[in-house]
C-alpha cells in the first residue's frame, strides 16, 4: 500500500491537493532553523502551518487543511497557534496510508476515519484508488 494512498484518493475524487507545510514550502533547512530560533509569532505560524491545503473545486465550502499528527493532537505551541489563527477546517490525520486511517476535525471530540470525516462534512463520496 503506497504511503500516500490518502492523497491519491483525494485527488482521484476531484480534490486539489497542495503541499503547504513548512518543510515543503522552505526547501532550505537553514530557513526552518532560523524560524525555529526566532521565537516570533510569524515563525510559529509558518512552522505550524498544516501539511496540505485541500480544495474541492466544485464547492465553495469545499476547502480545508490537513495536518498529519500520529497522536491526533497538536503540540502545545501548535495548539495555541491553531486556536488563534485557524478555523475549524483542519483535519488531523494519523498518517497518509489510507482513506480509512483515524482522523478528527481540529475542534471535534470524536475520532472517525478520514473517509467519514470528509464525506459527512462535504456530502461527497470518496473514490478509493
TIVO-2410 file (N, C-alpha, C; in nm, 3 decimals):
# residues 129
REC num residu      c1      c2      c3 atome chaine
REC   1      X   0.085  -0.118   0.000     N      A
REC   1      X   0.000   0.000   0.000    CA      A
REC   1      X   0.089   0.124   0.000     C      A
REC   2      X   0.067   0.215  -0.094     N      A
REC   2      X   0.152   0.335  -0.100    CA      A
REC   2      X   0.131   0.423   0.023     C      A
REC   3      X   0.237   0.488   0.064     N      A
REC   3      X   0.233   0.574   0.182    CA      A
REC   3      X   0.132   0.687   0.164     C      A
REC   4      X   0.116   0.735   0.043     N      A
REC   4      X   0.027   0.849   0.019    CA      A
REC   4      X  -0.105   0.809  -0.044     C      A
REC   5      X  -0.157   0.692  -0.011     N      A
REC   5      X  -0.286   0.648  -0.065    CA      A
REC   5      X  -0.396   0.750  -0.037     C      A
REC   6      X  -0.394   0.809   0.081     N      A
REC   6      X  -0.493   0.909   0.118    CA      A
REC   6      X  -0.492   1.027   0.021     C      A
REC   7      X  -0.374   1.080  -0.008     N      A
REC   7      X  -0.364   1.194  -0.100    CA      A
REC   7      X  -0.408   1.155  -0.241     C      A
REC   8      X  -0.371   1.035  -0.285     N      A
REC   8      X  -0.413   0.988  -0.417    CA      A
REC   8      X  -0.564   0.972  -0.424     C      A
REC   9      X  -0.624   0.920  -0.318     N      A
REC   9      X  -0.770   0.903  -0.315    CA      A
REC   9      X  -0.840   1.038  -0.321     C      A
REC  10      X  -0.790   1.135  -0.247     N      A
REC  10      X  -0.850   1.269  -0.252    CA      A
REC  10      X  -0.839   1.327  -0.393     C      A
REC  11      X  -0.723   1.313  -0.455     N      A
REC  11      X  -0.703   1.363  -0.593    CA      A
REC  11      X  -0.798   1.293  -0.690     C      A
REC  12      X  -0.809   1.162  -0.680     N      A
REC  12      X  -0.896   1.084  -0.770    CA      A
REC  12      X  -1.043   1.119  -0.749     C      A
REC  13      X  -1.076   1.171  -0.631     N      A
REC  13      X  -1.214   1.207  -0.600    CA      A
REC  13      X  -1.246   1.352  -0.637     C      A
REC  14      X  -1.152   1.419  -0.703     N      A
REC  14      X  -1.176   1.555  -0.752    CA      A
REC  14      X  -1.121   1.666  -0.666     C      A
REC  15      X  -1.057   1.632  -0.555     N      A
REC  15      X  -0.997   1.735  -0.470    CA      A
REC  15      X  -0.862   1.777  -0.526     C      A
REC  16      X  -0.828   1.903  -0.511     N      A
REC  16      X  -0.695   1.953  -0.545    CA      A
REC  16      X  -0.614   1.947  -0.416     C      A
REC  17      X  -0.499   1.881  -0.421     N      A
REC  17      X  -0.415   1.861  -0.302    CA      A
REC  17      X  -0.283   1.935  -0.322     C      A
REC  18      X  -0.252   2.027  -0.232     N      A
REC  18      X  -0.130   2.106  -0.242    CA      A
REC  18      X  -0.051   2.097  -0.111     C      A
REC  19      X   0.074   2.055  -0.120     N      A
REC  19      X   0.160   2.053  -0.002    CA      A
REC  19      X   0.179   2.197   0.044     C      A
REC  20      X   0.165   2.222   0.175     N      A
REC  20      X   0.173   2.360   0.223    CA      A
REC  20      X   0.252   2.375   0.353     C      A
REC  21      X   0.299   2.268   0.410     N      A
REC  21      X   0.373   2.275   0.536    CA      A
REC  21      X   0.508   2.342   0.520     C      A
REC  22      X   0.569   2.376   0.631     N      A
REC  22      X   0.698   2.445   0.628    CA      A
REC  22      X   0.805   2.365   0.554     C      A
REC  23      X   0.808   2.235   0.573     N      A
REC  23      X   0.912   2.154   0.509    CA      A
REC  23      X   0.896   2.148   0.357     C      A
REC  24      X   0.772   2.157   0.309     N      A
REC  24      X   0.752   2.158   0.163    CA      A
REC  24      X   0.766   2.299   0.106     C      A
REC  25      X   0.740   2.400   0.186     N      A
REC  25      X   0.750   2.539   0.141    CA      A
REC  25      X   0.893   2.589   0.142     C      A
REC  26      X   0.966   2.558   0.248     N      A
REC  26      X   1.103   2.605   0.262    CA      A
REC  26      X   1.200   2.488   0.241     C      A
REC  27      X   1.256   2.478   0.123     N      A
REC  27      X   1.347   2.369   0.090    CA      A
REC  27      X   1.483   2.385   0.159     C      A
REC  28      X   1.518   2.508   0.191     N      A
REC  28      X   1.645   2.538   0.256    CA      A
REC  28      X   1.627   2.516   0.407     C      A
REC  29      X   1.694   2.415   0.462     N      A
REC  29      X   1.683   2.383   0.604    CA      A
REC  29      X   1.726   2.499   0.693     C      A
REC  30      X   1.813   2.584   0.642     N      A
REC  30      X   1.858   2.699   0.720    CA      A
REC  30      X   1.742   2.794   0.752     C      A
REC  31      X   1.647   2.806   0.660     N      A
REC  31      X   1.531   2.892   0.683    CA      A
REC  31      X   1.447   2.835   0.797     C      A
REC  32      X   1.425   2.704   0.797     N      A
REC  32      X   1.347   2.640   0.903    CA      A
REC  32      X   1.418   2.656   1.037     C      A
REC  33      X   1.549   2.639   1.039     N      A
REC  33      X   1.625   2.657   1.162    CA      A
REC  33      X   1.614   2.801   1.213     C      A
REC  34      X   1.621   2.896   1.120     N      A
REC  34      X   1.610   3.038   1.158    CA      A
REC  34      X   1.471   3.067   1.215     C      A
REC  35      X   1.366   3.011   1.154     N      A
REC  35      X   1.231   3.031   1.206    CA      A
REC  35      X   1.215   2.971   1.345     C      A
REC  36      X   1.277   2.856   1.366     N      A
REC  36      X   1.272   2.789   1.496    CA      A
REC  36      X   1.339   2.874   1.604     C      A
REC  37      X   1.451   2.932   1.570     N      A
REC  37      X   1.524   3.015   1.667    CA      A
REC  37      X   1.457   3.150   1.691     C      A
REC  38      X   1.378   3.196   1.596     N      A
REC  38      X   1.322   3.332   1.605    CA      A
REC  38      X   1.226   3.352   1.721     C      A
REC  39      X   1.153   3.248   1.761     N      A
REC  39      X   1.056   3.257   1.871    CA      A
REC  39      X   0.950   3.366   1.846     C      A
REC  40      X   0.928   3.401   1.721     N      A
REC  40      X   0.829   3.504   1.689    CA      A
REC  40      X   0.696   3.438   1.652     C      A
REC  41      X   0.589   3.516   1.658     N      A
REC  41      X   0.456   3.466   1.620    CA      A
REC  41      X   0.456   3.424   1.473     C      A
REC  42      X   0.523   3.499   1.389     N      A
REC  42      X   0.528   3.465   1.246    CA      A
REC  42      X   0.603   3.333   1.227     C      A
REC  43      X   0.715   3.317   1.298     N      A
REC  43      X   0.790   3.193   1.290    CA      A
REC  43      X   0.706   3.073   1.333     C      A
REC  44      X   0.635   3.088   1.445     N      A
REC  44      X   0.548   2.980   1.493    CA      A
REC  44      X   0.437   2.949   1.395     C      A
REC  45      X   0.378   3.053   1.337     N      A
REC  45      X   0.271   3.033   1.240    CA      A
REC  45      X   0.322   2.955   1.119     C      A
REC  46      X   0.436   2.995   1.067     N      A
REC  46      X   0.492   2.927   0.950    CA      A
REC  46      X   0.534   2.784   0.981     C      A
REC  47      X   0.594   2.762   1.095     N      A
REC  47      X   0.638   2.627   1.132    CA      A
REC  47      X   0.519   2.535   1.162     C      A
REC  48      X   0.409   2.592   1.209     N      A
REC  48      X   0.291   2.512   1.243    CA      A
REC  48      X   0.195   2.495   1.126     C      A
REC  49      X   0.223   2.556   1.014     N      A
REC  49      X   0.130   2.552   0.902    CA      A
REC  49      X   0.093   2.409   0.868     C      A
REC  50      X  -0.035   2.381   0.841     N      A
REC  50      X  -0.077   2.244   0.809    CA      A
REC  50      X  -0.001   2.187   0.689     C      A
REC  51      X   0.006   2.055   0.684     N      A
REC  51      X   0.085   1.987   0.581    CA      A
REC  51      X   0.029   2.001   0.439     C      A
REC  52      X  -0.105   2.007   0.429     N      A
REC  52      X  -0.168   2.014   0.296    CA      A
REC  52      X  -0.287   2.108   0.299     C      A
REC  53      X  -0.312   2.172   0.184     N      A
REC  53      X  -0.432   2.252   0.163    CA      A
REC  53      X  -0.514   2.176   0.059     C      A
REC  54      X  -0.637   2.145   0.093     N      A
REC  54      X  -0.723   2.062   0.008    CA      A
REC  54      X  -0.842   2.146  -0.037     C      A
REC  55      X  -0.872   2.140  -0.167     N      A
REC  55      X  -0.986   2.214  -0.222    CA      A
REC  55      X  -1.068   2.119  -0.310     C      A
REC  56      X  -1.198   2.124  -0.292     N      A
REC  56      X  -1.290   2.057  -0.384    CA      A
REC  56      X  -1.347   2.167  -0.471     C      A
REC  57      X  -1.292   2.183  -0.592     N      A
REC  57      X  -1.327   2.298  -0.676    CA      A
REC  57      X  -1.477   2.317  -0.702     C      A
REC  58      X  -1.553   2.209  -0.698     N      A
REC  58      X  -1.697   2.219  -0.727    CA      A
REC  58      X  -1.775   2.285  -0.614     C      A
REC  59      X  -1.712   2.302  -0.498     N      A
REC  59      X  -1.785   2.355  -0.382    CA      A
REC  59      X  -1.713   2.478  -0.326     C      A
REC  60      X  -1.788   2.582  -0.297     N      A
REC  60      X  -1.725   2.699  -0.238    CA      A
REC  60      X  -1.682   2.673  -0.093     C      A
REC  61      X  -1.749   2.580  -0.025     N      A
REC  61      X  -1.711   2.548   0.112    CA      A
REC  61      X  -1.621   2.424   0.118     C      A
REC  62      X  -1.579   2.373   0.004     N      A
REC  62      X  -1.501   2.250  -0.001    CA      A
REC  62      X  -1.353   2.272   0.016     C      A
REC  63      X  -1.314   2.348   0.117     N      A
REC  63      X  -1.172   2.375   0.142    CA      A
REC  63      X  -1.139   2.339   0.286     C      A
REC  64      X  -1.022   2.280   0.304     N      A
REC  64      X  -0.977   2.252   0.439    CA      A
REC  64      X  -0.827   2.225   0.438     C      A
REC  65      X  -0.770   2.229   0.557     N      A
REC  65      X  -0.630   2.195   0.575    CA      A
REC  65      X  -0.622   2.053   0.628     C      A
REC  66      X  -0.512   1.987   0.599     N      A
REC  66      X  -0.488   1.853   0.651    CA      A
REC  66      X  -0.353   1.855   0.724     C      A
REC  67      X  -0.354   1.809   0.847     N      A
REC  67      X  -0.233   1.807   0.930    CA      A
REC  67      X  -0.209   1.663   0.975     C      A
REC  68      X  -0.090   1.610   0.945     N      A
REC  68      X  -0.055   1.475   0.988    CA      A
REC  68      X  -0.005   1.483   1.131     C      A
REC  69      X  -0.070   1.406   1.219     N      A
REC  69      X  -0.034   1.404   1.361    CA      A
REC  69      X  -0.063   1.264   1.413     C      A
REC  70      X   0.042   1.187   1.438     N      A
REC  70      X   0.026   1.048   1.482    CA      A
REC  70      X  -0.063   1.035   1.605     C      A
REC  71      X  -0.063   1.135   1.691     N      A
REC  71      X  -0.142   1.129   1.814    CA      A
REC  71      X  -0.280   1.195   1.799     C      A
REC  72      X  -0.307   1.252   1.682     N      A
REC  72      X  -0.430   1.330   1.659    CA      A
REC  72      X  -0.441   1.445   1.758     C      A
REC  73      X  -0.327   1.495   1.799     N      A
REC  73      X  -0.322   1.610   1.890    CA      A
REC  73      X  -0.210   1.701   1.842     C      A
REC  74      X  -0.218   1.826   1.881     N      A
REC  74      X  -0.115   1.923   1.846    CA      A
REC  74      X  -0.024   1.946   1.965     C      A
REC  75      X   0.102   1.980   1.938     N      A
REC  75      X   0.194   2.019   2.044    CA      A
REC  75      X   0.140   2.148   2.106     C      A
REC  76      X   0.183   2.178   2.228     N      A
REC  76      X   0.131   2.295   2.300    CA      A
REC  76      X   0.141   2.423   2.217     C      A
REC  77      X   0.260   2.451   2.160     N      A
REC  77      X   0.276   2.574   2.083    CA      A
REC  77      X   0.191   2.572   1.957     C      A
REC  78      X   0.174   2.455   1.895     N      A
REC  78      X   0.087   2.444   1.778    CA      A
REC  78      X  -0.059   2.467   1.816     C      A
REC  79      X  -0.101   2.410   1.927     N      A
REC  79      X  -0.240   2.424   1.971    CA      A
REC  79      X  -0.276   2.570   1.993     C      A
REC  80      X  -0.185   2.645   2.054     N      A
REC  80      X  -0.209   2.789   2.076    CA      A
REC  80      X  -0.218   2.861   1.943     C      A
REC  81      X  -0.127   2.829   1.852     N      A
REC  81      X  -0.124   2.891   1.720    CA      A
REC  81      X  -0.252   2.861   1.641     C      A
REC  82      X  -0.294   2.735   1.643     N      A
REC  82      X  -0.414   2.695   1.569    CA      A
REC  82      X  -0.539   2.759   1.628     C      A
REC  83      X  -0.546   2.766   1.761     N      A
REC  83      X  -0.661   2.829   1.826    CA      A
REC  83      X  -0.671   2.977   1.788     C      A
REC  84      X  -0.556   3.040   1.773     N      A
REC  84      X  -0.553   3.182   1.744    CA      A
REC  84      X  -0.576   3.216   1.596     C      A
REC  85      X  -0.518   3.135   1.505     N      A
REC  85      X  -0.516   3.173   1.364    CA      A
REC  85      X  -0.598   3.088   1.268     C      A
REC  86      X  -0.641   2.970   1.309     N      A
REC  86      X  -0.705   2.879   1.214    CA      A
REC  86      X  -0.851   2.855   1.245     C      A
REC  87      X  -0.931   2.834   1.141     N      A
REC  87      X  -1.071   2.797   1.162    CA      A
REC  87      X  -1.077   2.648   1.199     C      A
REC  88      X  -1.195   2.596   1.214     N      A
REC  88      X  -1.214   2.454   1.245    CA      A
REC  88      X  -1.184   2.365   1.124     C      A
REC  89      X  -1.155   2.425   1.012     N      A
REC  89      X  -1.136   2.349   0.888    CA      A
REC  89      X  -0.997   2.288   0.878     C      A
REC  90      X  -0.954   2.220   0.984     N      A
REC  90      X  -0.827   2.149   0.985    CA      A
REC  90      X  -0.857   2.005   1.024     C      A
REC  91      X  -0.823   1.913   0.935     N      A
REC  91      X  -0.844   1.771   0.961    CA      A
REC  91      X  -0.712   1.711   1.008     C      A
REC  92      X  -0.711   1.661   1.131     N      A
REC  92      X  -0.593   1.593   1.185    CA      A
REC  92      X  -0.602   1.446   1.146     C      A
REC  93      X  -0.497   1.394   1.084     N      A
REC  93      X  -0.496   1.253   1.044    CA      A
REC  93      X  -0.374   1.184   1.102     C      A
REC  94      X  -0.390   1.056   1.137     N      A
REC  94      X  -0.280   0.979   1.195    CA      A
REC  94      X  -0.164   0.961   1.099     C      A
REC  95      X  -0.197   0.932   0.973     N      A
REC  95      X  -0.095   0.912   0.869    CA      A
REC  95      X  -0.163   0.921   0.733     C      A
REC  96      X  -0.086   0.905   0.627     N      A
REC  96      X  -0.140   0.920   0.491    CA      A
REC  96      X  -0.159   0.786   0.420     C      A
REC  97      X  -0.155   0.676   0.496     N      A
REC  97      X  -0.156   0.544   0.432    CA      A
REC  97      X  -0.291   0.500   0.377     C      A
REC  98      X  -0.400   0.553   0.429     N      A
REC  98      X  -0.531   0.504   0.387    CA      A
REC  98      X  -0.639   0.608   0.409     C      A
REC  99      X  -0.742   0.600   0.328     N      A
REC  99      X  -0.858   0.686   0.344    CA      A
REC  99      X  -0.936   0.646   0.470     C      A
REC 100      X  -0.905   0.527   0.521     N      A
REC 100      X  -0.973   0.477   0.640    CA      A
REC 100      X  -0.892   0.497   0.767     C      A
REC 101      X  -0.779   0.569   0.757     N      A
REC 101      X  -0.699   0.597   0.877    CA      A
REC 101      X  -0.778   0.686   0.971     C      A
REC 102      X  -0.744   0.681   1.099     N      A
REC 102      X  -0.816   0.757   1.200    CA      A
REC 102      X  -0.790   0.906   1.185     C      A
REC 103      X  -0.895   0.985   1.208     N      A
REC 103      X  -0.886   1.130   1.192    CA      A
REC 103      X  -0.991   1.199   1.277     C      A
REC 104      X  -0.975   1.330   1.291     N      A
REC 104      X  -1.079   1.412   1.355    CA      A
REC 104      X  -1.059   1.556   1.312     C      A
REC 105      X  -1.169   1.632   1.312     N      A
REC 105      X  -1.160   1.774   1.284    CA      A
REC 105      X  -1.097   1.842   1.405     C      A
REC 106      X  -1.025   1.948   1.385     N      A
REC 106      X  -0.948   2.016   1.488    CA      A
REC 106      X  -1.025   2.035   1.618     C      A
REC 107      X  -1.145   2.088   1.610     N      A
REC 107      X  -1.222   2.114   1.731    CA      A
REC 107      X  -1.320   2.003   1.764     C      A
REC 108      X  -1.312   1.894   1.687     N      A
REC 108      X  -1.401   1.781   1.711    CA      A
REC 108      X  -1.356   1.697   1.829     C      A
REC 109      X  -1.449   1.634   1.892     N      A
REC 109      X  -1.420   1.547   2.006    CA      A
REC 109      X  -1.412   1.401   1.965     C      A
REC 110      X  -1.473   1.367   1.852     N      A
REC 110      X  -1.488   1.227   1.810    CA      A
REC 110      X  -1.391   1.192   1.698     C      A
REC 111      X  -1.323   1.080   1.712     N      A
REC 111      X  -1.238   1.029   1.605    CA      A
REC 111      X  -1.320   0.943   1.511     C      A
REC 112      X  -1.291   0.954   1.382     N      A
REC 112      X  -1.354   0.873   1.279    CA      A
REC 112      X  -1.248   0.840   1.176     C      A
REC 113      X  -1.290   0.779   1.067     N      A
REC 113      X  -1.197   0.759   0.956    CA      A
REC 113      X  -1.193   0.889   0.876     C      A
REC 114      X  -1.086   0.907   0.798     N      A
REC 114      X  -1.077   1.023   0.710    CA      A
REC 114      X  -1.198   1.026   0.618     C      A
REC 115      X  -1.230   0.909   0.561     N      A
REC 115      X  -1.344   0.898   0.470    CA      A
REC 115      X  -1.471   0.955   0.535     C      A
REC 116      X  -1.501   0.910   0.654     N      A
REC 116      X  -1.624   0.952   0.720    CA      A
REC 116      X  -1.622   1.102   0.752     C      A
REC 117      X  -1.509   1.151   0.801     N      A
REC 117      X  -1.498   1.295   0.831    CA      A
REC 117      X  -1.529   1.380   0.709     C      A
REC 118      X  -1.468   1.345   0.595     N      A
REC 118      X  -1.485   1.425   0.473    CA      A
REC 118      X  -1.623   1.405   0.412     C      A
REC 119      X  -1.667   1.280   0.403     N      A
REC 119      X  -1.797   1.254   0.341    CA      A
REC 119      X  -1.912   1.318   0.419     C      A
REC 120      X  -1.906   1.312   0.551     N      A
REC 120      X  -2.012   1.373   0.632    CA      A
REC 120      X  -2.010   1.525   0.623     C      A
REC 121      X  -1.893   1.582   0.624     N      A
REC 121      X  -1.883   1.729   0.624    CA      A
REC 121      X  -1.919   1.790   0.488     C      A
REC 122      X  -1.873   1.725   0.380     N      A
REC 122      X  -1.891   1.785   0.247    CA      A
REC 122      X  -1.995   1.715   0.161     C      A
REC 123      X  -2.058   1.609   0.214     N      A
REC 123      X  -2.163   1.538   0.141    CA      A
REC 123      X  -2.115   1.490   0.004     C      A
REC 124      X  -1.996   1.429   0.004     N      A
REC 124      X  -1.939   1.373  -0.119    CA      A
REC 124      X  -1.903   1.228  -0.093     C      A
REC 125      X  -1.881   1.153  -0.200     N      A
REC 125      X  -1.834   1.015  -0.190    CA      A
REC 125      X  -1.690   1.012  -0.239     C      A
REC 126      X  -1.602   0.955  -0.159     N      A
REC 126      X  -1.462   0.943  -0.200    CA      A
REC 126      X  -1.442   0.813  -0.277     C      A
REC 127      X  -1.363   0.822  -0.380     N      A
REC 127      X  -1.334   0.708  -0.466    CA      A
REC 127      X  -1.201   0.646  -0.425     C      A
REC 128      X  -1.206   0.520  -0.381     N      A
REC 128      X  -1.082   0.453  -0.341    CA      A
REC 128      X  -0.995   0.427  -0.463     C      A
REC 129      X  -0.865   0.450  -0.446     N      A
REC 129      X  -0.768   0.430  -0.556    CA      A
REC 129      X  -0.750   0.283  -0.580     C      A
***
